[in-house]
Structure formats: structure tokens, C-alpha cells
Amino acid sequence: LQKFRCFSCRKSIGGSSFLPFKVCGFDAKYYCEECMRGNESPIPSRIILNWDHKPRPICRASKDFLKNIYDRPIIR
């Protein structure tokens, strides 16, 4: 569905370009190395459903999103 492009920056990944790519643990989309570099966080759904607090690699956009909603109550 992504046509061998990074979901965030639209850079060519995988396919015939053979550039490395990673899967975001938060939204399960494919991203380039630059968009995934050094970002890890526990995934809220994994914490709630499986009590899994292990940090997983996530993209920069997901990291910013989680940082913005950190202090807001999401579940009633």
C-alpha cells in the first residue's frame, strides 16, 4: 500500500532500491532509517492488553504524538 516509500518523508525504501526500512511499533507502517532513528517508547495498547512495558522502536511522528498526549486521560 505504501508503494515502497517511507510513510513520513516519502523516501524510497525496500523494493528495487534495497534501502533498509523498519516497521513502527505504534502504527505498523514502514519507515526509513532516518525517521526511525533513536526513538523508542512503550506502546500504550501493549501495556493495556498484555501488560508489556518493553520499549519498542517507533517513528519520530509517533514519538511526538505520544509525547503530546502523555498527560491527557485517554480512557474513561
All heavy atoms as a GROMACS GRO file, in nm:
protein
  626
    1LEU      N    1   0.081  -0.120   0.000
    1LEU     CA    2   0.000   0.000   0.000
    1LEU      C    3   0.085   0.127   0.000
    1LEU      O    4   0.041   0.230  -0.048
    1LEU     CB    5  -0.093   0.001   0.122
    1LEU     CG    6  -0.203  -0.103   0.123
    1LEU    CD1    7  -0.277  -0.102   0.255
    1LEU    CD2    8  -0.297  -0.081   0.009
    2GLN      N    9   0.206   0.120   0.057
    2GLN     CA   10   0.292   0.238   0.063
    2GLN      C   11   0.377   0.255  -0.062
    2GLN      O   12   0.447   0.355  -0.075
    2GLN     CB   13   0.383   0.229   0.186
    2GLN     CG   14   0.310   0.251   0.315
    2GLN     CD   15   0.403   0.246   0.433
    2GLN    OE1   16   0.370   0.180   0.530
    2GLN    NE2   17   0.514   0.313   0.428
    3LYS      N   18   0.372   0.160  -0.152
    3LYS     CA   19   0.446   0.166  -0.279
    3LYS      C   20   0.596   0.187  -0.258
    3LYS      O   21   0.660   0.268  -0.325
    3LYS     CB   22   0.389   0.273  -0.370
    3LYS     CG   23   0.244   0.246  -0.406
    3LYS     CD   24   0.189   0.349  -0.499
    3LYS     CE   25   0.044   0.315  -0.527
    3LYS     NZ   26  -0.021   0.411  -0.612
    4PHE      N   27   0.653   0.114  -0.160
    4PHE     CA   28   0.796   0.117  -0.130
    4PHE      C   29   0.845   0.257  -0.095
    4PHE      O   30   0.953   0.299  -0.135
    4PHE     CB   31   0.878   0.057  -0.244
    4PHE     CG   32   0.843  -0.085  -0.273
    4PHE    CD1   33   0.765  -0.118  -0.384
    4PHE    CD2   34   0.884  -0.186  -0.188
    4PHE    CE1   35   0.732  -0.250  -0.410
    4PHE    CE2   36   0.850  -0.318  -0.214
    4PHE     CZ   37   0.775  -0.349  -0.325
    5ARG      N   38   0.765   0.332  -0.022
    5ARG     CA   39   0.802   0.467   0.022
    5ARG      C   40   0.785   0.477   0.174
    5ARG      O   41   0.695   0.416   0.232
    5ARG     CB   42   0.713   0.571  -0.043
    5ARG     CG   43   0.720   0.571  -0.193
    5ARG     CD   44   0.758   0.709  -0.239
    5ARG     NE   45   0.774   0.712  -0.384
    5ARG     CZ   46   0.887   0.746  -0.440
    5ARG    NH1   47   0.990   0.780  -0.369
    5ARG    NH2   48   0.896   0.749  -0.572
    6CYS      N   49   0.870   0.557   0.236
    6CYS     CA   50   0.859   0.586   0.379
    6CYS      C   51   0.727   0.659   0.401
    6CYS      O   52   0.693   0.752   0.327
    6CYS     CB   53   0.977   0.672   0.424
    6CYS     SG   54   0.965   0.733   0.592
    7PHE      N   55   0.653   0.620   0.503
    7PHE     CA   56   0.522   0.680   0.529
    7PHE      C   57   0.534   0.827   0.567
    7PHE      O   58   0.445   0.906   0.538
    7PHE     CB   59   0.450   0.602   0.639
    7PHE     CG   60   0.307   0.640   0.656
    7PHE    CD1   61   0.212   0.600   0.563
    7PHE    CD2   62   0.266   0.717   0.763
    7PHE    CE1   63   0.079   0.635   0.579
    7PHE    CE2   64   0.134   0.753   0.780
    7PHE     CZ   65   0.040   0.712   0.686
    8SER      N   66   0.645   0.866   0.629
    8SER     CA   67   0.662   1.002   0.677
    8SER      C   68   0.724   1.095   0.573
    8SER      O   69   0.666   1.196   0.536
    8SER     CB   70   0.747   1.001   0.803
    8SER     OG   71   0.761   1.130   0.855
    9CYS      N   72   0.842   1.059   0.522
    9CYS     CA   73   0.915   1.150   0.433
    9CYS      C   74   0.904   1.112   0.286
    9CYS      O   75   0.956   1.183   0.200
    9CYS     CB   76   1.061   1.159   0.474
    9CYS     SG   77   1.154   1.007   0.448
   10ARG      N   78   0.839   0.999   0.255
   10ARG     CA   79   0.815   0.953   0.118
   10ARG      C   80   0.943   0.913   0.044
   10ARG      O   81   0.944   0.902  -0.078
   10ARG     CB   82   0.735   1.054   0.036
   10ARG     CG   83   0.606   1.101   0.100
   10ARG     CD   84   0.510   0.992   0.134
   10ARG     NE   85   0.467   0.920   0.014
   10ARG     CZ   86   0.409   0.801   0.015
   10ARG    NH1   87   0.388   0.742   0.128
   10ARG    NH2   88   0.374   0.743  -0.096
   11LYS      N   89   1.053   0.890   0.115
   11LYS     CA   90   1.178   0.843   0.054
   11LYS      C   91   1.160   0.698   0.009
   11LYS      O   92   1.088   0.620   0.074
   11LYS     CB   93   1.290   0.852   0.157
   11LYS     CG   94   1.425   0.809   0.104
   11LYS     CD   95   1.522   0.790   0.218
   11LYS     CE   96   1.605   0.911   0.238
   11LYS     NZ   97   1.707   0.890   0.345
   12SER      N   98   1.223   0.658  -0.099
   12SER     CA   99   1.215   0.521  -0.148
   12SER      C  100   1.281   0.426  -0.050
   12SER      O  101   1.393   0.450  -0.004
   12SER     CB  102   1.283   0.507  -0.284
   12SER     OG  103   1.212   0.578  -0.381
   13ILE      N  104   1.213   0.317  -0.017
   13ILE     CA  105   1.268   0.215   0.072
   13ILE      C  106   1.234   0.078   0.018
   13ILE      O  107   1.138   0.062  -0.059
   13ILE     CB  108   1.211   0.228   0.216
   13ILE    CG1  109   1.060   0.225   0.216
   13ILE    CG2  110   1.264   0.351   0.285
   13ILE    CD1  111   0.995   0.220   0.353
   14GLY      N  112   1.312  -0.023   0.054
   14GLY     CA  113   1.284  -0.160   0.013
   14GLY      C  114   1.275  -0.174  -0.138
   14GLY      O  115   1.329  -0.094  -0.213
   15GLY      N  116   1.206  -0.276  -0.182
   15GLY     CA  117   1.186  -0.298  -0.325
   15GLY      C  118   1.316  -0.304  -0.402
   15GLY      O  119   1.414  -0.363  -0.359
   16SER      N  120   1.322  -0.239  -0.517
   16SER     CA  121   1.442  -0.243  -0.601
   16SER      C  122   1.552  -0.151  -0.551
   16SER      O  123   1.666  -0.164  -0.591
   16SER     CB  124   1.404  -0.206  -0.745
   16SER     OG  125   1.353  -0.074  -0.748
   17SER      N  126   1.520  -0.055  -0.463
   17SER     CA  127   1.623   0.037  -0.412
   17SER      C  128   1.709  -0.030  -0.305
   17SER      O  129   1.821   0.013  -0.280
   17SER     CB  130   1.559   0.164  -0.357
   17SER     OG  131   1.484   0.134  -0.241
   18PHE      N  132   1.656  -0.134  -0.238
   18PHE     CA  133   1.725  -0.208  -0.134
   18PHE      C  134   1.773  -0.122  -0.019
   18PHE      O  135   1.865  -0.158   0.052
   18PHE     CB  136   1.842  -0.289  -0.192
   18PHE     CG  137   1.797  -0.396  -0.286
   18PHE    CD1  138   1.820  -0.386  -0.421
   18PHE    CD2  139   1.729  -0.507  -0.238
   18PHE    CE1  140   1.779  -0.484  -0.507
   18PHE    CE2  141   1.686  -0.606  -0.323
   18PHE     CZ  142   1.711  -0.594  -0.459
   19LEU      N  143   1.715  -0.004   0.000
   19LEU     CA  144   1.747   0.076   0.117
   19LEU      C  145   1.678   0.014   0.238
   19LEU      O  146   1.565  -0.034   0.227
   19LEU     CB  147   1.703   0.221   0.099
   19LEU     CG  148   1.782   0.301  -0.004
   19LEU    CD1  149   1.721   0.439  -0.020
   19LEU    CD2  150   1.927   0.314   0.037
   20PRO      N  151   1.743   0.014   0.354
   20PRO     CA  152   1.682  -0.050   0.470
   20PRO      C  153   1.558   0.025   0.517
   20PRO      O  154   1.547   0.145   0.499
   20PRO     CB  155   1.793  -0.045   0.576
   20PRO     CG  156   1.884   0.062   0.532
   20PRO     CD  157   1.874   0.070   0.382
   21PHE      N  158   1.469  -0.050   0.577
   21PHE     CA  159   1.347   0.010   0.633
   21PHE      C  160   1.315  -0.059   0.763
   21PHE      O  161   1.365  -0.167   0.792
   21PHE     CB  162   1.231   0.000   0.535
   21PHE     CG  163   1.193  -0.141   0.501
   21PHE    CD1  164   1.099  -0.209   0.576
   21PHE    CD2  165   1.250  -0.206   0.393
   21PHE    CE1  166   1.064  -0.339   0.546
   21PHE    CE2  167   1.216  -0.336   0.362
   21PHE     CZ  168   1.122  -0.402   0.437
   22LYS      N  169   1.232   0.004   0.844
   22LYS     CA  170   1.188  -0.052   0.971
   22LYS      C  171   1.038  -0.033   0.986
   22LYS      O  172   0.979   0.055   0.924
   22LYS     CB  173   1.260   0.016   1.087
   22LYS     CG  174   1.408  -0.014   1.091
   22LYS     CD  175   1.471   0.042   1.215
   22LYS     CE  176   1.617   0.005   1.219
   22LYS     NZ  177   1.681   0.052   1.340
   23VAL      N  178   0.980  -0.115   1.070
   23VAL     CA  179   0.836  -0.107   1.097
   23VAL      C  180   0.817  -0.037   1.231
   23VAL      O  181   0.880  -0.073   1.330
   23VAL     CB  182   0.773  -0.247   1.100
   23VAL    CG1  183   0.625  -0.239   1.131
   23VAL    CG2  184   0.797  -0.318   0.969
   24CYS      N  185   0.729   0.060   1.234
   24CYS     CA  186   0.698   0.132   1.357
   24CYS      C  187   0.613   0.043   1.447
   24CYS      O  188   0.516  -0.017   1.402
   24CYS     CB  189   0.623   0.261   1.323
   24CYS     SG  190   0.573   0.356   1.467
   25GLY      N  191   0.650   0.035   1.575
   25GLY     CA  192   0.575  -0.046   1.670
   25GLY      C  193   0.442   0.015   1.708
   25GLY      O  194   0.356  -0.053   1.763
   26PHE      N  195   0.421   0.142   1.678
   26PHE     CA  196   0.296   0.210   1.716
   26PHE      C  197   0.190   0.198   1.606
   26PHE      O  198   0.077   0.159   1.633
   26PHE     CB  199   0.324   0.357   1.746
   26PHE     CG  200   0.207   0.433   1.798
   26PHE    CD1  201   0.160   0.413   1.926
   26PHE    CD2  202   0.143   0.525   1.718
   26PHE    CE1  203   0.051   0.482   1.975
   26PHE    CE2  204   0.034   0.596   1.765
   26PHE     CZ  205  -0.012   0.574   1.894
   27ASP      N  206   0.225   0.230   1.482
   27ASP     CA  207   0.125   0.228   1.375
   27ASP      C  208   0.148   0.119   1.271
   27ASP      O  209   0.069   0.106   1.177
   27ASP     CB  210   0.116   0.364   1.307
   27ASP     CG  211   0.243   0.406   1.237
   27ASP    OD1  212   0.338   0.326   1.229
   27ASP    OD2  213   0.248   0.520   1.188
   28ALA      N  214   0.252   0.038   1.285
   28ALA     CA  215   0.283  -0.076   1.196
   28ALA      C  216   0.301  -0.035   1.050
   28ALA      O  217   0.274  -0.113   0.961
   28ALA     CB  218   0.178  -0.185   1.209
   29LYS      N  219   0.350   0.084   1.025
   29LYS     CA  220   0.380   0.129   0.890
   29LYS      C  221   0.532   0.124   0.870
   29LYS      O  222   0.608   0.117   0.965
   29LYS     CB  223   0.328   0.270   0.868
   29LYS     CG  224   0.177   0.279   0.886
   29LYS     CD  225   0.118   0.380   0.794
   29LYS     CE  226  -0.028   0.401   0.807
   29LYS     NZ  227  -0.116   0.296   0.833
   30TYR      N  228   0.576   0.126   0.743
   30TYR     CA  229   0.718   0.118   0.711
   30TYR      C  230   0.779   0.256   0.702
   30TYR      O  231   0.721   0.346   0.643
   30TYR     CB  232   0.737   0.046   0.577
   30TYR     CG  233   0.690  -0.097   0.580
   30TYR    CD1  234   0.567  -0.132   0.525
   30TYR    CD2  235   0.766  -0.196   0.639
   30TYR    CE1  236   0.522  -0.263   0.528
   30TYR    CE2  237   0.723  -0.327   0.643
   30TYR     CZ  238   0.602  -0.360   0.588
   30TYR     OH  239   0.558  -0.489   0.592
   31TYR      N  240   0.899   0.271   0.763
   31TYR     CA  241   0.969   0.399   0.765
   31TYR      C  242   1.115   0.379   0.729
   31TYR      O  243   1.170   0.270   0.749
   31TYR     CB  244   0.960   0.463   0.904
   31TYR     CG  245   0.820   0.507   0.941
   31TYR    CD1  246   0.732   0.421   1.004
   31TYR    CD2  247   0.775   0.633   0.910
   31TYR    CE1  248   0.604   0.460   1.037
   31TYR    CE2  249   0.646   0.674   0.942
   31TYR     CZ  250   0.563   0.587   1.006
   31TYR     OH  251   0.436   0.627   1.037
   32CYS      N  252   1.180   0.485   0.682
   32CYS     CA  253   1.323   0.480   0.652
   32CYS      C  254   1.402   0.487   0.782
   32CYS      O  255   1.348   0.514   0.889
   32CYS     CB  256   1.363   0.594   0.557
   32CYS     SG  257   1.346   0.758   0.629
   33GLU      N  258   1.531   0.461   0.772
   33GLU     CA  259   1.620   0.462   0.889
   33GLU      C  260   1.621   0.599   0.957
   33GLU      O  261   1.627   0.608   1.079
   33GLU     CB  262   1.762   0.425   0.847
   33GLU     CG  263   1.778   0.282   0.803
   33GLU     CD  264   1.794   0.187   0.920
   33GLU    OE1  265   1.842   0.231   1.026
   33GLU    OE2  266   1.758   0.071   0.904
   34GLU      N  267   1.616   0.705   0.880
   34GLU     CA  268   1.623   0.840   0.937
   34GLU      C  269   1.500   0.873   1.020
   34GLU      O  270   1.512   0.937   1.125
   34GLU     CB  271   1.639   0.943   0.826
   34GLU     CG  272   1.771   0.935   0.754
   34GLU     CD  273   1.779   1.030   0.637
   34GLU    OE1  274   1.701   1.128   0.633
   34GLU    OE2  275   1.861   1.005   0.548
   35CYS      N  276   1.384   0.832   0.976
   35CYS     CA  277   1.260   0.862   1.050
   35CYS      C  278   1.246   0.775   1.175
   35CYS      O  279   1.172   0.810   1.265
   35CYS     CB  280   1.140   0.843   0.960
   35CYS     SG  281   1.128   0.965   0.828
   36MET      N  282   1.318   0.662   1.181
   36MET     CA  283   1.309   0.572   1.295
   36MET      C  284   1.426   0.586   1.391
   36MET      O  285   1.426   0.525   1.496
   36MET     CB  286   1.306   0.427   1.246
   36MET     CG  287   1.181   0.388   1.172
   36MET     SD  288   1.039   0.365   1.278
   36MET     CE  289   1.083   0.217   1.365
   37ARG      N  290   1.524   0.666   1.359
   37ARG     CA  291   1.650   0.672   1.434
   37ARG      C  292   1.631   0.714   1.580
   37ARG      O  293   1.582   0.821   1.609
   37ARG     CB  294   1.746   0.768   1.367
   37ARG     CG  295   1.882   0.772   1.434
   37ARG     CD  296   1.982   0.851   1.359
   37ARG     NE  297   2.007   0.785   1.231
   37ARG     CZ  298   2.022   0.849   1.117
   37ARG    NH1  299   2.015   0.979   1.113
   37ARG    NH2  300   2.045   0.782   1.007
   38GLY      N  301   1.671   0.624   1.672
   38GLY     CA  302   1.679   0.655   1.814
   38GLY      C  303   1.549   0.678   1.888
   38GLY      O  304   1.551   0.729   1.998
   39ASN      N  305   1.436   0.642   1.832
   39ASN     CA  306   1.308   0.663   1.900
   39ASN      C  307   1.255   0.530   1.951
   39ASN      O  308   1.230   0.439   1.873
   39ASN     CB  309   1.206   0.726   1.806
   39ASN     CG  310   1.245   0.865   1.764
   39ASN    OD1  311   1.293   0.943   1.844
   39ASN    ND2  312   1.227   0.895   1.638
   40GLU      N  313   1.238   0.520   2.082
   40GLU     CA  314   1.178   0.402   2.143
   40GLU      C  315   1.081   0.447   2.250
   40GLU      O  316   1.102   0.549   2.315
   40GLU     CB  317   1.284   0.313   2.206
   40GLU     CG  318   1.365   0.235   2.108
   40GLU     CD  319   1.451   0.131   2.177
   40GLU    OE1  320   1.473   0.141   2.300
   40GLU    OE2  321   1.496   0.040   2.107
   41SER      N  322   0.975   0.370   2.266
   41SER     CA  323   0.876   0.401   2.367
   41SER      C  324   0.790   0.278   2.392
   41SER      O  325   0.768   0.197   2.301
   41SER     CB  326   0.787   0.516   2.319
   41SER     OG  327   0.685   0.544   2.410
   42PRO      N  328   0.740   0.263   2.514
   42PRO     CA  329   0.639   0.160   2.537
   42PRO      C  330   0.513   0.194   2.457
   42PRO      O  331   0.476   0.310   2.444
   42PRO     CB  332   0.612   0.166   2.687
   42PRO     CG  333   0.724   0.242   2.745
   42PRO     CD  334   0.776   0.331   2.637
   43ILE      N  335   0.446   0.094   2.405
   43ILE     CA  336   0.326   0.114   2.324
   43ILE      C  337   0.204   0.103   2.416
   43ILE      O  338   0.186   0.002   2.484
   43ILE     CB  339   0.317   0.008   2.212
   43ILE    CG1  340   0.447   0.002   2.132
   43ILE    CG2  341   0.198   0.035   2.122
   43ILE    CD1  342   0.488   0.130   2.066
   44PRO      N  343   0.120   0.208   2.421
   44PRO     CA  344   0.005   0.208   2.513
   44PRO      C  345  -0.088   0.087   2.500
   44PRO      O  346  -0.132   0.031   2.600
   44PRO     CB  347  -0.069   0.338   2.480
   44PRO     CG  348   0.036   0.427   2.424
   44PRO     CD  349   0.130   0.336   2.351
   45SER      N  350  -0.117   0.045   2.380
   45SER     CA  351  -0.208  -0.070   2.363
   45SER      C  352  -0.146  -0.199   2.415
   45SER      O  353  -0.214  -0.284   2.471
   45SER     CB  354  -0.248  -0.086   2.217
   45SER     OG  355  -0.135  -0.116   2.137
   46ARG      N  356  -0.015  -0.214   2.401
   46ARG     CA  357   0.053  -0.332   2.454
   46ARG      C  358   0.052  -0.331   2.606
   46ARG      O  359   0.043  -0.436   2.669
   46ARG     CB  360   0.196  -0.341   2.402
   46ARG     CG  361   0.205  -0.378   2.257
   46ARG     CD  362   0.352  -0.387   2.216
   46ARG     NE  363   0.367  -0.423   2.077
   46ARG     CZ  364   0.386  -0.548   2.035
   46ARG    NH1  365   0.396  -0.646   2.121
   46ARG    NH2  366   0.399  -0.572   1.906
   47ILE      N  367   0.062  -0.212   2.665
   47ILE     CA  368   0.058  -0.202   2.810
   47ILE      C  369  -0.080  -0.243   2.862
   47ILE      O  370  -0.093  -0.321   2.956
   47ILE     CB  371   0.092  -0.059   2.857
   47ILE    CG1  372   0.238  -0.027   2.825
   47ILE    CG2  373   0.064  -0.042   3.006
   47ILE    CD1  374   0.276   0.117   2.848
   48ILE      N  375  -0.184  -0.193   2.799
   48ILE     CA  376  -0.321  -0.221   2.844
   48ILE      C  377  -0.360  -0.367   2.819
   48ILE      O  378  -0.415  -0.433   2.907
   48ILE     CB  379  -0.421  -0.127   2.773
   48ILE    CG1  380  -0.399   0.016   2.823
   48ILE    CG2  381  -0.565  -0.170   2.798
   48ILE    CD1  382  -0.474   0.120   2.746
   49LEU      N  383  -0.332  -0.419   2.700
   49LEU     CA  384  -0.378  -0.553   2.665
   49LEU      C  385  -0.289  -0.665   2.718
   49LEU      O  386  -0.338  -0.771   2.755
   49LEU     CB  387  -0.391  -0.565   2.514
   49LEU     CG  388  -0.493  -0.473   2.448
   49LEU    CD1  389  -0.486  -0.485   2.297
   49LEU    CD2  390  -0.633  -0.503   2.498
   50ASN      N  391  -0.156  -0.644   2.719
   50ASN     CA  392  -0.064  -0.753   2.752
   50ASN      C  393   0.024  -0.725   2.873
   50ASN      O  394   0.108  -0.808   2.907
   50ASN     CB  395   0.028  -0.782   2.633
   50ASN     CG  396  -0.049  -0.818   2.510
   50ASN    OD1  397  -0.157  -0.874   2.518
   50ASN    ND2  398   0.004  -0.783   2.394
   51TRP      N  399   0.012  -0.606   2.932
   51TRP     CA  400   0.097  -0.563   3.041
   51TRP      C  401   0.244  -0.570   2.999
   51TRP      O  402   0.334  -0.611   3.073
   51TRP     CB  403   0.071  -0.646   3.166
   51TRP     CG  404   0.106  -0.573   3.291
   51TRP    CD1  405   0.204  -0.607   3.378
   51TRP    CD2  406   0.047  -0.454   3.343
   51TRP    NE1  407   0.209  -0.516   3.481
   51TRP    CE2  408   0.113  -0.421   3.461
   51TRP    CE3  409  -0.055  -0.371   3.299
   51TRP    CZ2  410   0.080  -0.310   3.537
   51TRP    CZ3  411  -0.088  -0.260   3.375
   51TRP    CH2  412  -0.020  -0.232   3.492
   52ASP      N  413   0.270  -0.530   2.874
   52ASP     CA  414   0.403  -0.532   2.815
   52ASP      C  415   0.457  -0.389   2.815
   52ASP      O  416   0.414  -0.306   2.737
   52ASP     CB  417   0.393  -0.586   2.672
   52ASP     CG  418   0.526  -0.588   2.599
   52ASP    OD1  419   0.630  -0.564   2.664
   52ASP    OD2  420   0.526  -0.616   2.479
   53HIS      N  421   0.554  -0.361   2.902
   53HIS     CA  422   0.611  -0.227   2.915
   53HIS      C  423   0.743  -0.212   2.840
   53HIS      O  424   0.812  -0.113   2.857
   53HIS     CB  425   0.633  -0.194   3.062
   53HIS     CG  426   0.507  -0.179   3.140
   53HIS    ND1  427   0.437  -0.062   3.146
   53HIS    CD2  428   0.435  -0.269   3.212
   53HIS    CE1  429   0.330  -0.078   3.220
   53HIS    NE2  430   0.325  -0.204   3.260
   54LYS      N  431   0.779  -0.310   2.758
   54LYS     CA  432   0.906  -0.307   2.686
   54LYS      C  433   0.906  -0.195   2.581
   54LYS      O  434   0.813  -0.186   2.500
   54LYS     CB  435   0.928  -0.441   2.618
   54LYS     CG  436   1.057  -0.450   2.541
   54LYS     CD  437   1.070  -0.585   2.475
   54LYS     CE  438   1.195  -0.587   2.390
   54LYS     NZ  439   1.203  -0.711   2.312
   55PRO      N  440   1.009  -0.109   2.581
   55PRO     CA  441   1.016  -0.005   2.477
   55PRO      C  442   1.037  -0.068   2.338
   55PRO      O  443   1.118  -0.159   2.324
   55PRO     CB  444   1.137   0.079   2.517
   55PRO     CG  445   1.166   0.043   2.656
   55PRO     CD  446   1.115  -0.096   2.678
   56ARG      N  447   0.964  -0.020   2.243
   56ARG     CA  448   0.973  -0.068   2.105
   56ARG      C  449   1.015   0.046   2.014
   56ARG      O  450   0.988   0.163   2.043
   56ARG     CB  451   0.838  -0.120   2.058
   56ARG     CG  452   0.774  -0.216   2.151
   56ARG     CD  453   0.786  -0.353   2.103
   56ARG     NE  454   0.722  -0.442   2.200
   56ARG     CZ  455   0.748  -0.569   2.207
   56ARG    NH1  456   0.833  -0.621   2.125
   56ARG    NH2  457   0.690  -0.644   2.296
   57PRO      N  458   1.080   0.017   1.902
   57PRO     CA  459   1.117   0.124   1.808
   57PRO      C  460   0.993   0.186   1.744
   57PRO      O  461   0.904   0.114   1.698
   57PRO     CB  462   1.204   0.054   1.704
   57PRO     CG  463   1.182  -0.090   1.722
   57PRO     CD  464   1.128  -0.114   1.858
   58ILE      N  465   0.987   0.318   1.745
   58ILE     CA  466   0.876   0.390   1.683
   58ILE      C  467   0.931   0.504   1.599
   58ILE      O  468   1.044   0.547   1.618
   58ILE     CB  469   0.774   0.442   1.786
   58ILE    CG1  470   0.839   0.541   1.882
   58ILE    CG2  471   0.709   0.328   1.862
   58ILE    CD1  472   0.742   0.608   1.976
   59CYS      N  473   0.850   0.555   1.508
   59CYS     CA  474   0.893   0.664   1.421
   59CYS      C  475   0.887   0.797   1.497
   59CYS      O  476   0.828   0.807   1.605
   59CYS     CB  477   0.808   0.670   1.295
   59CYS     SG  478   0.640   0.720   1.324
   60ARG      N  479   0.948   0.897   1.440
   60ARG     CA  480   0.953   1.030   1.501
   60ARG      C  481   0.814   1.089   1.520
   60ARG      O  482   0.784   1.148   1.623
   60ARG     CB  483   1.038   1.121   1.412
   60ARG     CG  484   1.080   1.248   1.475
   60ARG     CD  485   1.174   1.327   1.385
   60ARG     NE  486   1.249   1.241   1.294
   60ARG     CZ  487   1.277   1.270   1.168
   60ARG    NH1  488   1.236   1.382   1.116
   60ARG    NH2  489   1.345   1.187   1.092
   61ALA      N  490   0.725   1.072   1.422
   61ALA     CA  491   0.590   1.128   1.431
   61ALA      C  492   0.511   1.062   1.544
   61ALA      O  493   0.438   1.130   1.618
   61ALA     CB  494   0.517   1.110   1.298
   62SER      N  495   0.526   0.931   1.560
   62SER     CA  496   0.456   0.862   1.670
   62SER      C  497   0.512   0.904   1.804
   62SER      O  498   0.438   0.917   1.901
   62SER     CB  499   0.469   0.711   1.652
   62SER     OG  500   0.402   0.668   1.536
   63LYS      N  501   0.643   0.923   1.811
   63LYS     CA  502   0.705   0.969   1.936
   63LYS      C  503   0.651   1.106   1.975
   63LYS      O  504   0.617   1.130   2.091
   63LYS     CB  505   0.856   0.975   1.918
   63LYS     CG  506   0.933   1.020   2.038
   63LYS     CD  507   0.941   0.912   2.141
   63LYS     CE  508   1.038   0.951   2.250
   63LYS     NZ  509   1.055   0.846   2.346
   64ASP      N  510   0.640   1.197   1.878
   64ASP     CA  511   0.584   1.330   1.905
   64ASP      C  512   0.438   1.321   1.949
   64ASP      O  513   0.395   1.391   2.041
   64ASP     CB  514   0.595   1.420   1.782
   64ASP     CG  515   0.738   1.456   1.749
   64ASP    OD1  516   0.825   1.445   1.838
   64ASP    OD2  517   0.762   1.496   1.633
   65PHE      N  518   0.361   1.234   1.886
   65PHE     CA  519   0.221   1.216   1.922
   65PHE      C  520   0.208   1.166   2.066
   65PHE      O  521   0.130   1.220   2.145
   65PHE     CB  522   0.152   1.118   1.826
   65PHE     CG  523   0.014   1.081   1.866
   65PHE    CD1  524  -0.090   1.171   1.851
   65PHE    CD2  525  -0.014   0.957   1.919
   65PHE    CE1  526  -0.219   1.138   1.889
   65PHE    CE2  527  -0.142   0.923   1.958
   65PHE     CZ  528  -0.245   1.014   1.942
   66LEU      N  529   0.286   1.064   2.102
   66LEU     CA  530   0.280   1.011   2.237
   66LEU      C  531   0.326   1.113   2.340
   66LEU      O  532   0.272   1.120   2.451
   66LEU     CB  533   0.363   0.884   2.247
   66LEU     CG  534   0.307   0.762   2.175
   66LEU    CD1  535   0.406   0.647   2.180
   66LEU    CD2  536   0.174   0.721   2.234
   67LYS      N  537   0.423   1.195   2.303
   67LYS     CA  538   0.470   1.299   2.394
   67LYS      C  539   0.361   1.404   2.416
   67LYS      O  540   0.344   1.454   2.526
   67LYS     CB  541   0.597   1.364   2.338
   67LYS     CG  542   0.663   1.458   2.434
   67LYS     CD  543   0.802   1.503   2.391
   67LYS     CE  544   0.814   1.540   2.248
   67LYS     NZ  545   0.943   1.600   2.213
   68ASN      N  546   0.284   1.437   2.312
   68ASN     CA  547   0.179   1.537   2.323
   68ASN      C  548   0.058   1.490   2.404
   68ASN      O  549  -0.009   1.570   2.467
   68ASN     CB  550   0.132   1.582   2.185
   68ASN     CG  551   0.233   1.668   2.115
   68ASN    OD1  552   0.315   1.733   2.179
   68ASN    ND2  553   0.229   1.667   1.983
   69ILE      N  554   0.028   1.361   2.403
   69ILE     CA  555  -0.088   1.311   2.476
   69ILE      C  556  -0.050   1.248   2.610
   69ILE      O  557  -0.136   1.191   2.678
   69ILE     CB  558  -0.170   1.210   2.392
   69ILE    CG1  559  -0.089   1.083   2.368
   69ILE    CG2  560  -0.218   1.272   2.263
   69ILE    CD1  561  -0.175   0.967   2.322
   70TYR      N  562   0.074   1.258   2.650
   70TYR     CA  563   0.124   1.191   2.770
   70TYR      C  564   0.042   1.225   2.895
   70TYR      O  565   0.009   1.137   2.973
   70TYR     CB  566   0.271   1.226   2.793
   70TYR     CG  567   0.329   1.161   2.915
   70TYR    CD1  568   0.361   1.026   2.914
   70TYR    CD2  569   0.349   1.234   3.031
   70TYR    CE1  570   0.413   0.965   3.026
   70TYR    CE2  571   0.400   1.173   3.144
   70TYR     CZ  572   0.432   1.039   3.141
   70TYR     OH  573   0.483   0.979   3.252
   71ASP      N  574   0.008   1.350   2.914
   71ASP     CA  575  -0.061   1.391   3.036
   71ASP      C  576  -0.213   1.401   3.022
   71ASP      O  577  -0.281   1.447   3.113
   71ASP     CB  578  -0.005   1.524   3.086
   71ASP     CG  579  -0.019   1.635   2.983
   71ASP    OD1  580  -0.051   1.604   2.867
   71ASP    OD2  581   0.004   1.751   3.020
   72ARG      N  582  -0.267   1.355   2.911
   72ARG     CA  583  -0.413   1.359   2.890
   72ARG      C  584  -0.476   1.223   2.920
   72ARG      O  585  -0.424   1.120   2.877
   72ARG     CB  586  -0.445   1.395   2.746
   72ARG     CG  587  -0.403   1.533   2.709
   72ARG     CD  588  -0.446   1.563   2.569
   72ARG     NE  589  -0.385   1.688   2.524
   72ARG     CZ  590  -0.380   1.724   2.400
   72ARG    NH1  591  -0.431   1.647   2.305
   72ARG    NH2  592  -0.323   1.838   2.367
   73PRO      N  593  -0.589   1.220   2.988
   73PRO     CA  594  -0.657   1.092   3.008
   73PRO      C  595  -0.727   1.049   2.879
   73PRO      O  596  -0.806   1.124   2.823
   73PRO     CB  597  -0.759   1.123   3.118
   73PRO     CG  598  -0.779   1.270   3.111
   73PRO     CD  599  -0.653   1.329   3.059
   74ILE      N  600  -0.694   0.934   2.830
   74ILE     CA  601  -0.750   0.885   2.704
   74ILE      C  602  -0.868   0.790   2.730
   74ILE      O  603  -0.965   0.790   2.658
   74ILE     CB  604  -0.641   0.812   2.622
   74ILE    CG1  605  -0.523   0.905   2.596
   74ILE    CG2  606  -0.696   0.760   2.491
   74ILE    CD1  607  -0.556   1.027   2.513
   75ILE      N  608  -0.858   0.710   2.834
   75ILE     CA  609  -0.961   0.611   2.866
   75ILE      C  610  -1.040   0.660   2.987
   75ILE      O  611  -0.983   0.704   3.085
   75ILE     CB  612  -0.897   0.475   2.897
   75ILE    CG1  613  -0.817   0.428   2.776
   75ILE    CG2  614  -1.002   0.373   2.936
   75ILE    CD1  615  -0.734   0.306   2.802
   76ARG      N  616  -1.172   0.652   2.977
   76ARG     CA  617  -1.257   0.692   3.090
   76ARG      C  618  -1.252   0.589   3.200
   76ARG      O  619  -1.248   0.473   3.181
   76ARG     CB  620  -1.401   0.708   3.044
   76ARG     CG  621  -1.418   0.823   2.951
   76ARG     CD  622  -1.563   0.837   2.918
   76ARG     NE  623  -1.577   0.933   2.810
   76ARG     CZ  624  -1.690   0.984   2.770
   76ARG    NH1  625  -1.802   0.948   2.828
   76ARG    NH2  626  -1.696   1.067   2.673
   0.00000   0.00000   0.00000
